[in-house]
Amino acid sequence: MAGGSTPYSGILKLWKPYWKQLNLISIAVIALLCSASYLLGMWQHGGGGATSLASSSTIVATVSCNHSNNSPSSTAVTTLDFDTHHAADVSAVDALPARRGFPACDAKYSEYTPCEDVKRSLKFPRDRLIFRERHCPGKGEELRCLIPAPAGYRNPFPWPASREVAWFANVPHKELTVEKAVQNWIRVDGDKFRFPGGGTMFPNGADAYIDDIGRLINLHDGSIRTAIDTGCGVASWGSYLLSRDILTMSIAPRDSHEAQVQFALERGVPAMIGILASKRLPYPSRAFDMAHCSRCLIPWHQNDGLYLIEIDRILRPGGYWILSGPPINWKRHWKGWQRTREDLSAEQSAIEAVAKSLCWKKLKEVGDIAIWQKPTNHIHCKASRKIIRSPQFCAARNPDAAWYTEMEACITPLPEADSIRDVAGGELKKWPGRLMAVPQRIASGSLDGVTSEMFLQDSELWKKRVEHYKKLVNLGQKGRYRNLLDMNARFGGFAAALADESVWVMNVVPTAANANTLGVIYERGLIGTYQDWCEAMSTYPRTYDLIHADSVFTLYKDRCEMEDILLEMDRILRPESTVIFRDDVDVLVKIKSITDGMRWKSQIADHEDGPLRREKILLAVKDYWTASDQKQEQQNGAA
């Protein structure tokens, strides 16, 4: 273009007369009007015209473990101003329910376990102790109130001190101290319980007993990482295995001995209410490297060996079963057990026969301890079915199905092996290598739609997220947390990222989950259980110091009421303990509207990647209050 003209030079010429007419006063007036308009818009959208949903929300930044029983500890408090600025579709968000408070339950419910309620259990058959299995309240039968802590409740001792001592007020039962006094399980010392580490079959203490086992099988090379203790007592066996890097799931039924699982949890040891009766245990196949029964009173030889068949299902290839107590070493103990020699001899012969029919090999019987080993594959065992007619192998049944699944008197087949030397399903790395190694269930392609790359990316993601959590809730503070629950664990990445901390995590794979990944979690050397969050968990009130709920409420949308899940979380959460919710922002706003009426303090925080993500984090802390506080409030109200 001649003369260096631009395509827009004509347009600029058209505006020149207009700019000549403007003066400084006009420019000043325009600037003033623009500024006023901007400030008005900021006031309207920033919460000046309406109260922000989270303007009064708070979260406890630090919690003292030693406080008065009448008031919560003094805390540092932060505030967060949060409004639903990021709602993608405002019309799709249901109207928030009006905030209402939930009443406290009567003090008699302080140890209430909804699905193991003693009164309800009496309606069910006594045969095979079916009445002690899970029997949850029906629709409309659930308590719609907050379970109180007992009067005088105090924060448990930090680990490892909690292994040896607990507050009497937290579990106010003396029955075990009387019934098991000779066996040195537990004793009362002023306002505390002390756990000397004794047991029925280990009078010299759990440590010495474990050393005896360690002389028979290798407990130190990392090949044994996960264990299950059936009929666990106060879980001394599991508590002392922790120092050997062996993680034990301790189970016992409610009321076989008063509050034994409750004591285990108070000590900071993984435990659940559970029983071998008619249903499979809520764990996948090939979960445990070792199973243990020390005078657990389970009739292994009865019901066609059904209970030993279930142990076989959950044992890994090459895993061990350890039995001490009746009938082992009956020639020495028969008088003390108040049973005849003939009876005990017949029981041991029957147990030996069941174990042989499962193709187990008896490794050792030394003193009071006998150990069997499961085969590493089923090549020989399948061939033996031509001679051994019972039990046969289960036909076309999901070996990992274990939520209200009936036991069957058939052997759960191991994955196919090419050679007698192969480990069915693949050999696991020794601990701690197995924690971050790609689990065999994923590497083999047996978990549909999941690749090794996805698993490795997930592990890195949770390392990043846990580092973020540590900044938000003091998750890395020594002694602050011990018992943790991950309500939607997926591959167990949250727990794996905390493996170096003095905590343990109960990894839950919800029954509503798209993929059954609990077997993957166990192959990493972690523990967990199946759970339907529309029902109560098989544990006592005040089990957990921290609950992690990642997308749980999105997963259970339209399956059950949000309030019911939150009330169950409140039941199993300790006073002054923490919940981390991770979900869509609209879901979190609804959750917060409910928890504000549950004696929780809460605060919404941004995603670790910044404020532009729809997924947010809701942090909550449960207030400290007890049954005595509630009674005082009622008296003051009446006055």
RATA-V640981 format. One record per helix or strand of 2 or more residues. SS is the DSSP state (@ for helix, = for strand). FROM is the first residue (numbers start at 1). LEN is the number of residues. If there is no record, write none. Layout:
[[SS FROM LEN] [SS FROM LEN]]
This chain:
[[@ 2 3] [@ 9 13] [@ 24 22] [= 58 3] [= 77 3] [@ 90 3] [@ 107 3] [@ 114 3] [@ 118 4] [@ 127 6] [@ 161 3] [= 165 3] [@ 168 4] [@ 175 5] [= 187 3] [= 192 3] [@ 206 9] [= 226 5] [@ 236 9] [= 247 6] [@ 260 7] [= 271 3] [= 288 7] [@ 303 12] [= 315 10] [@ 330 4] [@ 341 17] [= 361 6] [= 369 5] [@ 379 6] [@ 433 4] [@ 440 4] [@ 452 22] [= 483 4] [@ 493 5] [= 504 7] [@ 518 6] [= 528 4] [= 544 7] [@ 552 4] [@ 562 11] [= 573 12] [@ 585 11] [= 600 6] [= 615 8] [@ 627 12]]
